[in-house]
Amino acid sequence: MTTSEAVAAAVTRLAQAQATRVPCEPVRDLIGTDDLPAAYAVQQGLVQARIAGGARVVGRKIGATSKAVQDQLGVGQPDFGYLLDDMDVSLDDPISMRTLVQPRVEAEVAFRLGRDVDVPESEITLDFVRAAVDVALPALEIVDSRIADWRIGFTDTVADNASSGLFVVGSEGRPLSEVEPVDVEMSLSINGEVRSSGNGAACLGDPLEALRWLAVQAARFGDPLRAGHLILSGALGPFVPFAPGDRVEASISGFAPLSVRFEE
């Protein structure tokens, strides 16, 4: 099987799992465990198919930025995926789980960009990406895996659009002059019980460092970050499972609490 055939087979396997909500076997048997270009090619195949079906790219997500999540997933480095407009359920109450397979929820800081980050890689510094941020927002990411029992390796999660599902962002952003992402404290509760906690430093040392890392990767892939994009910078603590009927609330210091309810 050629690489292109393996990529196509992996796209088909993951797309079928998403369509049927029946988890599939990992795709590393097709693309290997170390071939990141192939894994991102699978991701692109899935994303482009959704765009062809009417979806629109609205931003990016950074995955596996905290040690806690890396340990949960058994991976040792971050990855990225795409955010599409049909993943945004910020205005839904309750949020339907009908498209989800094996969801988990995590809390993080999101950034809305005020300018393009379309410069040479050497110019993508922490100061540059800070200046590119319009506002920071509280966010819940509903991560999901099409791989049965979350038995993923790194190429599996990359191929699966960085194990993306849905996302929720708060309606009131704060400029970085008013909130320092590295200093925030996070608490995530389900039905009033705290299930996860963490802080800004857990996200690659600083959520803005995660943004800088993403901007560099996007430039290398020839698809730079754009003004208006929403960036989910990565979990501030472990992700946790939830069920239909649950009320999930994220409290991130400097922002109003973010509370949502889920239904089947």
C-alpha positions in Angstrom: 0.0 0.0 0.0 1.4 3.4 -1.0 1.4 6.3 1.4 -1.5 8.0 -0.5 -3.5 4.8 -0.3 -2.8 4.5 3.4 -3.9 8.1 4.0 -7.1 7.5 2.0 -7.9 4.4 3.9 -7.3 6.1 7.2 -9.6 9.0 6.2 -12.3 6.5 5.2 -12.0 4.6 8.6 -12.2 7.8 10.7 -15.0 9.4 8.6 -17.1 6.2 8.9 -16.6 6.1 12.7 -17.8 9.8 12.9 -20.8 9.2 10.7 -21.9 6.0 12.5 -20.8 7.0 16.0 -19.2 3.6 16.2 -15.5 3.8 17.3 -12.9 2.3 15.0 -9.5 0.7 15.4 -6.5 3.0 15.5 -5.1 4.2 12.1 -1.5 3.7 13.0 -1.6 0.3 11.4 -2.1 2.2 8.1 0.1 5.3 8.6 2.6 4.1 11.2 3.5 5.7 14.5 6.1 8.2 13.4 4.9 9.6 10.0 3.6 13.0 11.1 3.2 14.3 7.5 0.9 11.3 6.8 -1.0 11.9 10.0 -1.6 15.5 9.1 -2.5 14.5 5.6 -5.3 12.3 7.0 -6.4 15.3 9.1 -6.5 17.5 6.1 -8.5 14.9 4.2 -11.2 14.8 6.9 -11.3 18.6 7.3 -11.5 19.2 3.5 -14.3 16.8 3.3 -16.3 18.7 5.9 -15.5 22.0 4.2 -16.8 20.5 0.9 -20.0 19.6 2.9 -20.5 23.3 3.9 -18.4 23.7 7.0 -16.1 26.7 7.4 -12.7 27.0 9.2 -13.0 29.4 12.2 -9.7 28.7 14.0 -7.4 26.1 15.4 -7.0 24.0 18.5 -3.8 23.0 20.2 -3.9 19.6 21.8 -1.8 17.8 24.5 -0.3 21.0 25.9 -0.4 19.9 29.6 1.5 17.1 31.2 -1.7 15.9 32.8 -3.4 15.4 29.4 -0.2 14.0 27.8 -0.2 11.4 30.5 -3.9 10.6 30.0 -3.3 10.2 26.2 0.1 8.5 26.4 1.7 11.1 24.1 4.7 13.3 24.7 4.2 16.4 22.5 1.5 18.8 21.5 -0.4 18.7 18.2 -3.0 20.9 16.5 -6.3 20.6 14.7 -8.9 22.8 13.0 -12.0 24.4 14.4 -15.0 24.5 12.1 -18.1 26.6 12.5 -20.3 23.5 13.1 -18.2 22.6 16.1 -19.1 25.9 17.9 -22.0 25.2 20.3 -21.4 28.4 22.4 -25.1 29.5 22.0 -26.7 26.0 22.5 -28.5 25.3 25.7 -28.6 22.4 26.2 -25.8 21.1 24.0 -26.7 18.0 22.0 -24.3 15.0 22.2 -25.7 13.4 19.0 -22.5 13.9 17.0 -20.2 12.8 19.8 -18.6 9.3 20.2 -16.6 9.2 23.4 -16.5 12.8 24.7 -14.5 14.3 27.5 -14.4 18.0 28.6 -11.6 20.3 29.5 -11.2 24.0 30.3 -8.8 26.3 28.7 -8.0 29.9 27.6 -9.0 30.8 24.1 -7.6 33.7 22.0 -9.3 35.7 19.3 -6.7 37.1 16.9 -6.9 40.7 15.8 -4.3 40.3 13.0 -2.8 37.8 10.7 0.3 35.9 11.9 1.7 35.6 8.4 5.4 36.4 8.8 8.7 34.4 8.6 9.1 31.8 11.3 12.0 33.7 12.8 9.7 36.7 13.5 7.1 34.6 15.4 8.1 35.5 18.9 6.1 35.6 22.2 5.8 39.4 21.9 4.6 39.1 18.3 1.8 36.7 19.1 0.8 38.6 22.2 0.4 41.7 20.0 -1.7 39.6 17.5 -4.3 38.7 20.2 -7.4 40.8 20.3 -9.0 39.3 23.4 -8.7 36.2 25.6 -11.8 34.2 26.5 -12.7 31.3 28.7 -13.4 28.1 26.9 -14.6 24.6 27.2 -13.4 22.1 24.7 -15.4 18.9 24.3 -12.7 16.6 23.0 -13.6 13.3 21.3 -12.0 10.3 19.8 -13.2 8.2 16.9 -10.7 5.5 18.1 -12.2 2.8 20.3 -11.5 3.2 24.0 -9.2 6.2 23.3 -6.4 3.7 22.5 -4.5 6.3 20.6 -0.9 6.9 19.7 0.3 10.3 18.5 -0.4 9.8 14.8 -3.9 8.5 15.7 -4.8 11.7 17.5 -3.2 13.9 14.9 -5.1 12.2 12.1 -8.3 12.5 14.1 -8.1 16.3 13.9 -6.4 16.3 17.3 -9.2 14.4 18.9 -11.6 17.4 18.4 -15.3 17.5 19.0 -17.1 20.7 20.0 -16.3 23.9 21.8 -17.8 26.6 23.8 -16.4 30.1 24.4 -17.5 32.8 26.7 -19.2 35.9 25.3 -17.1 38.5 27.0 -13.4 38.6 26.1 -10.7 40.4 28.0 -7.7 42.2 26.5 -4.3 40.9 27.6 -3.7 44.2 29.4 -6.4 43.0 31.8 -5.6 39.3 32.2 -2.3 37.4 32.1 -3.0 33.9 30.8 0.0 32.3 32.5 -1.4 33.4 35.9 -5.0 32.1 35.7 -6.3 29.4 38.0 -8.9 26.9 36.7 -11.5 24.8 38.3 -13.9 22.5 36.4 -16.9 21.0 38.0 -19.6 18.6 36.9 -23.0 18.9 38.7 -21.3 21.0 41.4 -18.4 18.6 42.1 -14.9 19.8 41.2 -13.4 17.2 38.8 -10.4 19.0 37.4 -8.2 21.9 38.3 -5.0 23.5 37.0 -3.5 26.8 36.0 -2.1 28.7 33.1 1.5 27.5 33.6 0.3 23.9 32.9 -0.3 24.8 29.3 3.2 24.6 27.8 4.4 26.9 30.5 2.1 29.7 29.3 -0.9 29.7 27.0 0.8 32.4 24.9 3.7 30.0 24.4 1.2 27.5 23.1 -0.1 30.1 20.7 3.5 30.9 19.5 4.1 27.1 19.0 1.0 26.9 16.9 1.8 29.9 14.8 5.2 28.4 14.0 3.6 25.1 13.0 0.9 26.8 10.9 3.6 28.8 9.1 5.6 25.6 8.4 2.4 23.9 7.0 1.8 26.9 4.7 -1.5 27.8 6.4 -0.8 30.7 8.7 -3.1 31.9 11.4 -5.5 34.7 10.4 -7.2 37.7 11.9 -10.6 36.7 13.4 -9.5 33.1 14.1 -10.3 31.6 17.4 -7.5 29.6 19.0 -8.1 27.1 21.8 -4.7 27.1 23.5 -4.9 23.8 25.4 -6.2 22.3 28.6 -5.2 23.8 32.0 -5.9 20.4 33.7 -7.0 16.9 33.1 -10.0 16.3 30.9 -12.9 14.4 32.4 -15.9 12.3 31.1 -19.5 13.5 31.4 -22.9 12.2 30.5 -26.3 13.5 29.2 -28.0 15.7 31.7 -24.7 16.8 33.3 -24.1 20.5 34.1 -20.4 21.4 33.4 -19.0 24.7 34.8 -15.5 26.1 34.2 -14.2 28.9 36.5 -11.1 30.5 35.1 -9.8 33.5 37.1 -10.2 36.8 35.4 -13.3 35.6 33.5 -17.0 35.0 34.3 -17.8 31.4 34.9 -18.7 29.3 31.8 -21.6 26.9 32.4 -23.3 24.5 30.0 -25.6 21.5 30.2 -25.6 18.5 27.9 -28.3 16.2 26.5 -28.3 13.1 24.3 
